[in-house]
């Protein structure tokens, strides 16, 4: 697998983690909301509310782990982008870019 493919795959993994985080957070909100509604029902048992809160708490722990993983993965992808940018800056000549822009502006007139 070429270097570009590895980075594209890595970027895809970072995006998948971000999507997963969004889905988990939505589920967490629903679990907490469900526990709150259950608590407001007069006939609900205290144990049922506690169980619902425990489920939300377990999911919260998973969310914390995904946030940690996403933070680390994003950092390394950001480092890749910074390295790539610095290499591009070294290779590109400002004069050739200015010439290209000027030609494009003259062409449009």
C-alpha positions as CSV (number, residue, x, y, z in Angstrom):
1,X,0.0,0.0,0.0
2,X,1.4,3.4,-1.0
3,X,2.0,6.2,1.5
4,X,-1.0,8.1,0.2
5,X,-3.3,5.1,0.7
6,X,-2.1,4.7,4.2
7,X,-2.8,8.3,5.1
8,X,-6.2,8.1,3.3
9,X,-7.0,5.0,5.3
10,X,-5.9,6.7,8.5
11,X,-8.0,9.8,7.7
12,X,-11.0,7.5,7.1
13,X,-10.4,5.9,10.5
14,X,-10.3,9.3,12.2
15,X,-13.6,10.2,10.5
16,X,-15.1,6.9,11.6
17,X,-14.1,7.6,15.2
18,X,-15.8,11.0,15.0
19,X,-19.0,9.5,13.6
20,X,-18.9,6.9,16.3
21,X,-18.5,9.5,18.9
22,X,-21.5,11.4,17.6
23,X,-23.7,8.3,17.6
24,X,-22.6,7.4,21.1
25,X,-23.3,10.9,22.5
26,X,-26.8,10.8,21.0
27,X,-27.4,7.4,22.6
28,X,-26.1,8.7,25.9
29,X,-28.4,11.7,25.7
30,X,-31.3,9.3,25.0
31,X,-30.4,7.1,27.9
32,X,-30.1,10.0,30.3
33,X,-33.4,11.4,29.0
34,X,-35.1,8.0,29.4
35,X,-33.8,7.7,33.0
36,X,-35.2,11.2,33.7
37,X,-38.6,10.3,32.3
38,X,-38.6,7.0,34.2
39,X,-37.8,9.0,37.4
40,X,-40.9,11.2,36.8
41,X,-43.3,8.3,36.5
42,X,-44.9,7.8,39.9
43,X,-45.2,4.0,39.5
44,X,-41.6,3.4,38.5
45,X,-39.3,1.5,40.8
46,X,-36.2,3.2,42.2
47,X,-34.1,0.2,41.0
48,X,-35.2,0.7,37.4
49,X,-34.1,4.4,37.5
50,X,-30.7,3.3,39.0
51,X,-30.3,0.6,36.4
52,X,-31.0,3.2,33.6
53,X,-28.4,5.6,35.1
54,X,-25.9,2.8,35.3
55,X,-26.3,2.0,31.6
56,X,-25.8,5.7,30.8
57,X,-22.7,5.8,33.1
58,X,-21.2,2.7,31.3
59,X,-21.8,4.4,27.9
60,X,-20.2,7.6,29.3
61,X,-17.1,5.6,30.1
62,X,-17.0,4.3,26.5
63,X,-17.5,7.9,25.2
64,X,-14.5,9.0,27.3
65,X,-12.3,6.3,25.8
66,X,-13.4,7.2,22.2
67,X,-12.7,10.9,22.9
68,X,-9.2,10.0,24.1
69,X,-8.6,7.8,21.1
70,X,-9.9,10.5,18.7
71,X,-7.8,13.2,20.3
72,X,-4.7,11.1,19.8
73,X,-5.5,10.1,16.3
74,X,-6.4,13.7,15.4
75,X,-3.1,14.9,16.8
76,X,-1.1,12.5,14.6
77,X,-3.1,13.3,11.5
78,X,-2.6,17.0,12.2
79,X,1.2,16.4,12.5
80,X,1.0,14.7,9.1
81,X,-0.7,17.7,7.6
82,X,1.9,20.1,9.2
83,X,4.8,18.0,7.8
84,X,3.2,17.9,4.4
85,X,2.6,21.7,4.4
86,X,6.2,22.4,5.4
87,X,7.5,20.2,2.5
88,X,5.1,21.9,0.0
89,X,6.3,25.3,1.2
90,X,9.9,24.3,0.6
91,X,9.2,23.0,-2.9
92,X,6.9,25.8,-4.2
93,X,8.5,28.9,-5.5
94,X,6.5,32.1,-4.8
95,X,7.5,33.7,-8.1
96,X,6.0,30.8,-10.1
97,X,2.7,31.1,-8.1
98,X,2.5,34.9,-8.7
99,X,3.2,34.4,-12.4
100,X,0.4,31.7,-12.6
101,X,-2.1,34.0,-10.8
102,X,-1.2,37.0,-13.0
103,X,-1.6,34.9,-16.2
104,X,-5.0,33.7,-14.9
105,X,-6.1,37.3,-14.2
106,X,-4.9,38.4,-17.7
107,X,-6.7,35.5,-19.3
108,X,-10.1,36.4,-17.6
109,X,-9.9,40.0,-18.9
